[in-house]
Amino acid sequence: MAVYRRGARPRFLLVLLILTSITLVTLDVRGSGGGTAASLRGAARDVFSPVQSATDAVVSPVTDFFHGVFDYRTLRHENSLLRQQLAQRNTDQVAAIDAARERQDLLDLLNLPFVGDVPSVAARVTAGPESNFQVSVVVDRGSDDGVLMGMPVVAGSGLVGRVQQVARHESTVQLLTDPGFSVGVRLSPSGDLAVATGQGPRSPLVVSLVDPAMQLAPGSVVATSGLRESPYPPDIPIGKIRSAGAKPGALQKDVVVDPVADLSRLTFVRILLWTPR
């Protein structure tokens, strides 16, 4: 029975409070705004204030949670849109830079003073090296365009390499940085002859057979020698001297040359229809 009384009393108080609220509302509606009614309303507010505060304490976190969920979804959506817009802008910028570079490459091919009257055909690079160890590119000109094995290939700044393989509509070009590539060169300003050899992808060329007493300044241009029966016409720029030095007692000077052509960004080239004379 004691348990029953402890459970019944709270329910009785709750019913009493509800009836009191209804009475106060009724008095309010009927215009009974006297002092007694005002006092009763004040007392009722004091009684219900803890209950309302407890209810707000329970409901507010739930409401804030749902608001947070919806705000988070909106924020994620906006961030996604911003990322897409940024990616598109970056793509457009890269495309614009590539278009400008291709345009400049084409303009450079229109004026090649080192080619002279040697006939040539312009070609577009369609494929780069297939691995880090392969130093060649593929172009869209072949035997139907008069291209033969061994013909020189140049860009706007100078020598790129030579034709290594030929098909009807495309050719493979061996770049001058290939370790199997060698070319006779003339050093400036002395005019002495030497041989430049490739050392691998993204590596400079090494020039051999240079007299250790020869004075060479960094930045000096190295060009094709163009000797009789040479596979290359004379005076095509190959590179610029990075360093030149000789060890005591050495029989030749160590000369390192950087290619003048940017072999990592070839877009258009020109194949010289040149055969040794």
matplotlib code that plots the C-alpha trace (Angstrom):
import matplotlib.pyplot as plt

x = [0.0, 2.9, 4.1, 0.7, 0.4, 3.9, 2.8, -0.7, 0.4, 2.5, -0.3, -2.8, -0.5, -0.1, -3.9, -4.3, -1.7, -3.5, -6.9, -5.4, -3.9, -7.3, -9.0, -6.5, -6.9, -10.7, -10.4, -8.1, -10.5, -13.5, -11.6, -11.3, -8.0, -8.3, -5.6, -6.6, -6.4, -3.1, -1.7, -2.9, -1.4, 1.9, 1.9, 1.1, 4.0, 6.3, 5.0, 5.3, 8.6, 10.8, 8.7, 9.1, 12.8, 13.3, 11.3, 13.4, 16.5, 15.4, 13.9, 16.5, 19.5, 17.3, 16.1, 19.7, 20.8, 18.4, 19.2, 22.9, 22.3, 20.4, 23.0, 25.8, 24.1, 23.7, 27.3, 28.5, 26.5, 27.9, 31.4, 30.9, 29.7, 32.7, 35.1, 33.5, 33.7, 37.4, 38.3, 36.6, 38.4, 41.8, 41.0, 40.1, 43.4, 45.5, 43.7, 44.4, 48.1, 48.4, 46.7, 49.1, 52.1, 51.0, 50.4, 53.9, 55.4, 53.8, 55.0, 58.5, 58.4, 57.6, 60.9, 63.9, 67.0, 69.2, 67.3, 67.9, 66.7, 66.5, 63.1, 61.0, 57.6, 55.9, 54.7, 52.7, 53.9, 51.3, 52.9, 55.7, 58.1, 56.4, 58.6, 61.3, 64.0, 62.7, 63.9, 61.8, 58.5, 56.1, 55.0, 52.2, 54.4, 55.8, 57.1, 54.1, 55.4, 58.9, 60.3, 63.3, 65.3, 68.1, 66.5, 67.1, 64.2, 64.2, 62.0, 61.9, 65.0, 67.2, 67.9, 65.5, 66.8, 66.6, 64.1, 64.6, 61.7, 59.3, 55.8, 53.5, 51.8, 54.0, 57.6, 59.5, 62.0, 65.0, 65.7, 69.2, 69.3, 69.2, 72.5, 72.7, 72.6, 75.8, 76.3, 79.4, 79.4, 81.3, 82.2, 82.0, 83.7, 86.8, 85.1, 86.8, 85.1, 83.9, 81.2, 78.2, 76.5, 73.2, 73.2, 69.5, 66.1, 66.2, 70.0, 72.5, 74.7, 78.4, 80.9, 84.1, 87.3, 87.8, 91.3, 92.0, 93.6, 90.6, 88.8, 85.0, 82.6, 79.4, 76.4, 78.3, 76.3, 77.1, 75.8, 76.0, 79.3, 77.8, 80.9, 80.8, 78.5, 77.1, 73.5, 72.8, 73.0, 75.5, 74.8, 71.7, 71.8, 72.1, 72.7, 74.5, 77.6, 76.7, 80.2, 83.7, 86.7, 89.7, 91.4, 95.2, 96.8, 93.5, 93.7, 90.4, 88.2, 84.9, 82.1, 78.5, 75.8, 72.1, 69.8, 68.2, 65.0, 62.5, 62.3, 59.8, 57.2, 57.4, 54.1, 55.2, 58.4, 59.8, 61.5, 64.3, 64.2, 67.9, 70.2, 74.0, 75.8]
y = [0.0, 2.4, 2.0, 2.7, 5.9, 7.2, 6.6, 8.2, 11.4, 12.7, 11.9, 13.8, 16.9, 16.8, 16.7, 19.5, 21.7, 21.1, 22.0, 25.1, 26.1, 25.6, 27.8, 30.6, 30.5, 30.6, 33.6, 35.3, 34.8, 36.1, 39.2, 38.5, 40.4, 41.3, 41.1, 37.6, 36.2, 37.9, 36.4, 32.9, 33.3, 34.3, 31.4, 29.0, 30.4, 29.8, 26.2, 25.4, 27.2, 24.3, 21.9, 24.2, 24.6, 20.9, 20.3, 23.0, 21.3, 18.0, 19.3, 22.0, 19.6, 17.5, 20.5, 21.8, 18.4, 18.4, 22.0, 21.0, 18.0, 20.1, 22.9, 20.4, 19.0, 22.4, 23.3, 20.1, 20.8, 24.4, 23.1, 20.5, 23.2, 25.4, 22.6, 21.8, 25.5, 25.7, 22.5, 23.8, 27.1, 25.3, 23.2, 26.2, 27.9, 24.9, 24.6, 28.3, 27.9, 24.8, 26.6, 29.6, 27.3, 25.4, 28.7, 29.9, 26.6, 26.9, 30.5, 29.4, 26.8, 29.4, 31.1, 28.8, 30.8, 27.7, 25.7, 27.9, 26.4, 22.8, 21.4, 20.3, 19.1, 20.2, 17.4, 17.1, 15.0, 12.4, 10.3, 10.8, 8.3, 5.1, 4.8, 6.8, 4.8, 5.5, 8.6, 9.0, 10.5, 9.7, 12.2, 12.2, 12.2, 9.2, 7.9, 9.2, 12.7, 12.0, 11.1, 8.7, 7.2, 9.3, 12.7, 15.5, 16.8, 20.3, 22.6, 26.4, 26.6, 23.9, 20.2, 17.7, 14.4, 12.2, 9.9, 6.4, 4.4, 5.3, 4.0, 5.4, 7.9, 8.3, 8.2, 7.6, 10.3, 9.4, 12.4, 13.8, 12.9, 9.2, 7.5, 6.0, 9.5, 11.2, 14.2, 16.1, 19.6, 22.9, 24.9, 28.6, 30.9, 28.8, 26.8, 23.6, 20.3, 17.7, 15.1, 15.5, 12.4, 11.9, 10.7, 9.8, 11.4, 14.9, 14.8, 17.1, 16.1, 15.4, 16.7, 14.7, 15.1, 18.7, 20.0, 20.6, 23.9, 25.2, 28.2, 27.7, 30.1, 28.8, 29.8, 29.4, 27.8, 24.4, 23.7, 20.9, 20.8, 20.1, 18.3, 16.6, 13.5, 14.6, 13.5, 17.1, 20.4, 22.9, 25.4, 23.9, 24.9, 21.9, 23.3, 25.8, 25.0, 24.4, 23.8, 23.1, 22.0, 19.6, 17.6, 17.8, 15.6, 14.9, 14.4, 16.2, 18.8, 17.7, 19.7, 19.5, 20.9, 21.6, 21.1, 24.3, 22.5, 21.7, 18.0, 17.4, 19.6, 19.0, 19.7, 20.6, 19.8, 20.1, 17.2, 18.3, 16.3, 16.2, 13.4, 13.4, 14.8]
z = [0.0, 0.7, -2.8, -4.2, -2.1, -3.3, -6.9, -6.5, -4.9, -7.8, -10.2, -7.9, -7.8, -11.6, -12.1, -9.6, -11.4, -14.7, -13.3, -11.8, -15.1, -16.8, -14.2, -14.6, -18.4, -18.0, -15.6, -18.1, -21.0, -19.0, -18.1, -14.5, -14.2, -10.5, -8.0, -6.9, -10.4, -11.0, -7.8, -8.8, -12.2, -10.7, -8.3, -11.2, -13.2, -10.2, -9.9, -13.6, -14.3, -13.1, -15.3, -18.3, -17.7, -17.5, -20.7, -22.5, -21.3, -22.8, -26.0, -26.9, -27.5, -29.8, -31.7, -32.0, -33.2, -36.1, -36.9, -36.9, -39.2, -41.8, -41.6, -42.0, -45.1, -46.6, -45.8, -47.5, -50.6, -50.8, -50.3, -53.1, -55.5, -54.6, -55.2, -58.6, -59.6, -58.5, -60.4, -63.5, -63.2, -62.8, -65.9, -67.9, -66.8, -67.8, -71.1, -71.8, -70.9, -73.1, -76.0, -75.6, -75.5, -78.7, -80.5, -79.5, -80.7, -84.1, -84.4, -83.5, -86.3, -88.9, -88.5, -88.1, -89.2, -88.7, -91.2, -94.2, -97.5, -96.3, -97.1, -94.1, -92.9, -89.7, -87.4, -84.2, -81.2, -80.6, -77.9, -75.5, -73.9, -72.7, -69.6, -67.7, -69.5, -73.0, -74.7, -77.8, -79.0, -81.8, -84.5, -87.0, -90.2, -92.0, -95.3, -97.2, -96.3, -97.5, -94.0, -93.9, -91.1, -89.7, -90.7, -88.2, -86.1, -84.7, -82.6, -82.5, -80.3, -81.8, -82.3, -80.8, -82.2, -85.3, -86.9, -85.6, -87.1, -90.0, -90.9, -93.5, -91.4, -88.3, -87.1, -83.9, -83.0, -80.9, -78.6, -78.2, -74.5, -75.4, -74.3, -77.8, -79.4, -80.5, -82.7, -84.0, -82.6, -83.0, -79.9, -79.8, -80.0, -80.8, -83.5, -82.4, -83.1, -80.5, -80.0, -77.8, -76.3, -74.4, -70.8, -70.3, -69.7, -68.1, -68.1, -69.8, -72.7, -72.2, -74.8, -75.3, -77.3, -76.0, -75.6, -71.8, -72.6, -74.4, -72.8, -72.7, -71.0, -69.4, -71.5, -74.8, -77.6, -78.9, -82.5, -85.1, -86.9, -90.4, -91.7, -95.0, -94.9, -91.5, -90.9, -89.6, -91.4, -89.9, -87.2, -85.6, -81.9, -79.6, -76.1, -73.9, -71.8, -68.2, -67.0, -68.4, -66.4, -66.5, -63.8, -63.5, -66.0, -67.9, -71.6, -72.3, -70.7, -69.0, -70.7, -69.7, -72.0, -71.3, -74.4, -75.7, -76.6, -73.9, -74.6, -71.8, -73.4, -77.1, -79.0, -82.6, -84.3, -87.8, -89.7, -92.0, -95.2, -95.2, -96.3, -96.0, -99.0]

ax = plt.figure().add_subplot(projection="3d")
ax.plot(x, y, z, "-o")
ax.set_aspect("equal")
plt.show()
